[in-house]
Amino acid sequence: MLEVKIKKTFPGFKLTVAFAINQEILSLVGPSGSGKSLTLQCISGLMNPDEGYLQVNGKVLLDTAAGINVPPQKRKVGYVFQNYALFPHLTVFENIAFGLAAWERRKVVARVAYLLEKMRLSDYKDRYPHQLSGGQQQRVALARALAPEPEILLLDEPFSALDTQVRGELEREILALHQFYRGHIIFVSHNLDEAYRLGSQIAVYEAGQILQLGYKKKLINAPANQTVAKLTGTRNLVEGIIRNINGAKAEVMVPAWQEKLQVNMLHPEKYYPNQKVIIGIRPEYIRISNCFPESVSRPNGPGNRSIQAIHESPAQLLAAQVVEAVDGVTSYTYRLRLKNGSAQEFHLEADVSKLTAPWIPAGKTCYLHLPSERVFLITP
C-alpha cells in the first residue's frame, strides 16, 4: 500500500492532495500547472511539503508531524522525467547501472543484463544516448529507474516528446513492465486516452486539488461534477429537471431541447422529483443515422421520444440537423441542432466511427440515439 498526503503552499498556489494505491497504476490528469508534477517531486523527496505523510508498504518515509523525512536517495523511488535526463557521456549499460554504485559488481551486471533484456536493449548496451532514437532513450530511462528495485515508480509525462507510433510501443512497454514490476506506479499525462489505457485508477487534478479519484470506468461514466466531466472529455452538458423517478430510472425534461430523456441513475438516493440537474453524455456514446430507423416505433411528438430499439438497450431518439461535419481519419465529428431545441448554434456534439455511421453533410437531417445507460446526472 502507498499512502500519500501532501500540503505545499507557493505564492498564489496551494497543493493539497491525498490518495492511496495498492500495487497498481494511478494516472494523474489535469491541466498544466494543476500540481501533478509537484506531487511526484514531493513523493520522491526532491521537494519538501509544508505538511505531509508518505508511507509505502508499512514504512513511513515522510511524517512532518513526527519529524520524519527520509532523504531521496534512501526512499527507493524510481523517477522517469519528461526529458529522460540520461547522462550523455555514459553508455546505455552505464546509465542503467548508475544508481547501483553500492552493489557488488556481479549483481550489477546481472541486474543490468536482466533489464536490458526486458526493455529490448541488449543490442544497444554499448551505445551512447545520442546514438539512440527517442523511444530507445525512453526505455533506457525506464530501465535506469527500475534498476535499484524501487518500491515506487514515478513517470512524469514520459511520452510527451515522442511520435504517435513510438508512444503506442512504449504504452505496451509500460503494461508489460507492470507484469514483472510489482510496485506502485504513478503516471502523469495530459492525454486522457493514454491515462485511461495505462491506469487502473485516475485522479483528476485542478488548481492543486484532486477533484475526483476512482477506478477509471466509473470516473469516466460518472463524473463527480461539471469540471471533472469537462476535463475528462464530456462535451455535452445541459440543464434539466427531474419529472419522475421509478426505481433507478429518472425521466428528465431538458428545456433547451424540448425533450424528455430516460436516465439510469447510479445513485438514485441523491435525486428527487422537480430537482434541477445537469445531464451529460460523452460525444462518442451518441449513435447516429441518416434515416429514421425502421426497428423503432415513431415518437408521438415533441417531449415524448423515449423508444425501445430492437437488439439495443433503451435509448432516446432525437431528430437533429447537422450544423457542422468534420471528416477525421477514423471517425466523423458532428455538431448538431435539435429539431425542437432552443435557438443556438448547436446543442450536441457526436464523435462516431466510420464503421458504424454514414457521412452526413451539413444541412441534412439525422436521428440521434442517446443510450439511457450512457447518460449521466450531476448536481449543478
N, C-alpha and C positions, 0 to 999 in steps of 0.2 A: 504494500500500500504506500502511495505517495500522497502526503497531505501538505498543502501549500496555503499559507495565509500571509498576505503582503500588504503593507501600507507604506507609501512613499510620496512625499509632497515635494513638488517642484514649483517654481514661480508660474502661477496661472494653470497648474495642472496637478491633480491628485490621483494616484494609483491606489485603488482599494479592491483587491481580488482575493478570492478563496475558492479552492476546489480540492478534490481528491480523486485519484485514479488508481487502478489496480492492474499493473502489467498489461496495459493497452495503449492505443494511440489516441491522444487527445489533440484535436485540431483547434487552433485559435484563429478565428476570423474576425474581421472588422476593418474599418477604415485606417489609413495611415495616421500615426500619432495617437492611436487609441490605447496604447500601453502593452501591446503584445510582446514586443522585443524587450521592453523593460522588465516584464515578468520573467523572461528567460535569464536576463542578466542578474536579477535578484536570486533566482534559484541556483545559478552557477556560482554565485559569490563574487562576480565581477562588480556588482553594485550592492551596497548595504541598504536595506529598507529602514525606515524610521521605526517601524514596528513589524514584527514578523515571526512566523513559526514555520519550520520546514522539517518534516520527518519522513524518512524513507525506510521502509521495511523494519520499522521499530527503532531506528536510530535517529536521534534528534541532531540535525545539522545546524539549525538556527532556532533560537528562542530568545528574543530580545528581552523578554521579561525576566528570564533566568540568567541573562548574561552569556548565553552560549552562541558562538559564531565560529563554526569550523571553517578554516581557510579554504579557498577554492581548490588548491592542489590536493586536498585531503577529502574532498566531497564525493569522489567517484562519479563525476558528471562529465559526459561527453558532449561537446558543443560543435555543431557544424554551422559555420557562418555563411551569410549570403554570398560573400566574395571568396569563399573556400579558405583563404588565409594559409595557403600552402607555403612552405619555405622554398624559395626559388633555387637556392644553392644545394638543396638536398634531393637525392633520388627518391623515387616512389617508395622503395624499401625503407630508406632513412626517414622519410616523412612519417610513414606509418609507425615506425619504431620510436619516434621522437619521445613519446610520453612513457617509455619503458626503461628509462635510464637505470632505475633501481633493480631491474630484473636481471637474472642470470642470462648470459649470452645464449645459452642453449634454449631457454624458454622464450627469449625474444625472437630467435629465428623460427621456432615452431609456431609462435603466435602470429607473426607476420605472414608466414607461409600459409597458414590457415585462412587469414583474411584476404590475402591475395587471391586465393582460390575462390573463396566465397564471392568476392567482388569482381571476379573475372579479370584480374590484373596481373596474373603471373607472368605474362609475356612482356610486361612493361616495368618490371621491378627496378631496372637499372636506368630508366629514363628520368628526365627532369620535368618539372611541371610545364615548362614552355613547349615541350615536345608532345604534350597530350591534348586531346580535344577537351571541350568544356565538360562533357559527360564523364570522361575518364578522370578529370581533375576532381569532379564531384564525388566519384566513387572512392578516390584516394582520401578525400576529406572525411568521408563516412568511415572508411577503414581506420584512419588515424583516431577518430573519435571513439571507435569501438575497441581499439587495441588494449587499453588498460582495464577492460571488462567493467565498464561503468554500470551503475545501477539506474542512472537516468540518462536519456539521450535527448538532447535539445536540437531541433532542426529549425533554423531561422530563415524562412523563405529560401530553401536550398535550390529551388528550380527556377528562380526568377530570371536568371541570365541565360537560360537555355531555350532552344527552339522546341517546337511542339513535339517533334518525333523523339528527341532526346528526353524531354520531360516524361513522355509516356514510358520510355525504357526505364528511367530512374524511379518512376512510381512503382513499377514492378519490382525493382530492386528493394525498395523500402518494404513492400509487402512480403517479399521473400525473406528480407532481413528479420522481420518480426517472427518468422518461423524458427530461427535459431537464436535470436537475441530475446531473452525473456524479461527484459527490464521495462521501465516506464518510458514512453516516448511522447514528447510534446512537439507538435509540428505547427509552425506559423505559416500562414498562407493568405494571399489576397484573393485566391481563386477558390470559389465555393465548391465547384465541381471536384477540384483536386482535393480539397479538405474533406469532402464527403467520401470520396473513394478511399482515402487512406485512413481516416479516423473512424473509431467506433463511437466516440463522443465528440461533440462540437461545443465550443464556448464562443459565444458572440460578444465581442468587445465593442464598447463605445465610451469615449471620454474617461478612460481609466477604470471602467467598471465592467463586470460581466453581466450583461442584460439577461442572458439565458444560457444554461448549460444542461446538456442532456444527450441521450442517445440519438444519433443523427436522424433516424427516420421520424421519431416523434417530434424532434425540434423543427424539422423542415415542414412537417404536415400540421403542426400545432404550435405556431409561434406564440410567445407569451404576450406580445404587444405589437403595435404597428411598426415600431422602429426595427424590431427583430424581423418582422415579416419583410420589410423593405430591404434590410441588409442581407437577407438570405434569398432574395430574388423574387418575392411576390410583387408583381407589378399591378395586380388588380385588387384594389381595396375600395369599398363603397359602404356608405351608411345604410343601415337597415333597422327595421323594428320587428321584434318577435310578435307574431299574431297568435300562434297556437303552439303548444308543446304536447307531444304524445310520446311518452317514454323518453328515449334518447334522440327523438327527431323533433325538429322545430320547423314551423312554417314562418318564413321571414319575408316581410314586404320590403322591397327596395324602391323607395320613391323615385329616385333618379332614373330608374329603368322602367317603372310602372309594371313590375313583375313580382310574382311570389316565387320563392325558392324553397325547396325542401333541403334541410341541412342535417347531417348526422352530427350530434354533439358528443365530444369526448368526455366532457364534464357537465352533464345536464343539471347538476345541483347548483351551478353558478348562474343559471339563466331563468327568466320568468317572463310571462306574457307582458306585452307592451314595453319591454325593455329595449332601449336603444343599443345597437351593437354595430360592429364593423364586420362586414362579410369580406372574405378573401379567397382567391383561388389563383394558383400559380399559372402562368401562361401556357406551360407545357401540358397541363392537365385538361385544357379545353379541347374538345373534339369538334371538328368542323366538316360540313358537307355543302356542296353547291346546289343541292336539291332537297326537297322535303323527303325524309326517309319514309319508305313505304312500310317499314317494320314497326312504325309507331302510329298511334291514333292522333288525328289532328287536334290541337288545343281548341278550347271553346272561347277564345278571345283573350284580350289583354288581362294580365293579372292571374291567369289560370293556365300555366304552361307546364306544370309538372306532368311527366309522362312515364310510361314503362316501355323501355326498348327491349325487343327480343334479344336474348343472349347477353344482355347488359344489366348492370346494376341500375337502380333508379337514377334518373338524370333529369336535367332541366333542358327544355328545347326552346331556344330563343331565336327569333328572326332578326337578322342584322344586315347592315350594309358595310361592305369593305371600304374603308376610308383610305387606307394605305396598305400596300402589299410589298413586302421585301423578299426577294429571292435569295436565300442563303445556299450554302454548299449542300447541306443535307436536309434543310427544313425551310419552311416559309414562316415569316412573321407577318401577322395581320393586325392592323388597328381597326376596330370595328365600332360602328354606331348602331345601337339597338333601335329597332323599328319604332317602338313605343317610348323610347327614352327621352330625357330632357335634352334641350338644345345645348350641345357641347361638341367639341371637335371629335372625340371618340369616348366610348365607355369601357371597352375591354381590349386587352392585347392577348393574342394567341400565338404560340410557337408550335407548329405542327410538323411532324415528319413528312417528307415527300412520299414515303411508302404508304402512308395512311390517309393522305388528303390531297385533293386536286389543287392546281393553281387557279386562284380566283382573282381576277384583276380588280383594281379599284373601281368603285361604282356599282359592282354587282351585288346582288342579294345572296346571302347564305344562311345556314342554320347552325346554331351552336349547341353543343351538348355539354352541360356542366354536371359531372357526376356528383351526386349528393355527398358521397363519402370523401370527395376531394375538396369540397367547400368547407371552410372553417369559420368559426366565430371568435372574435376577440372583443373585449370591452373597450370603449373609447378611452 
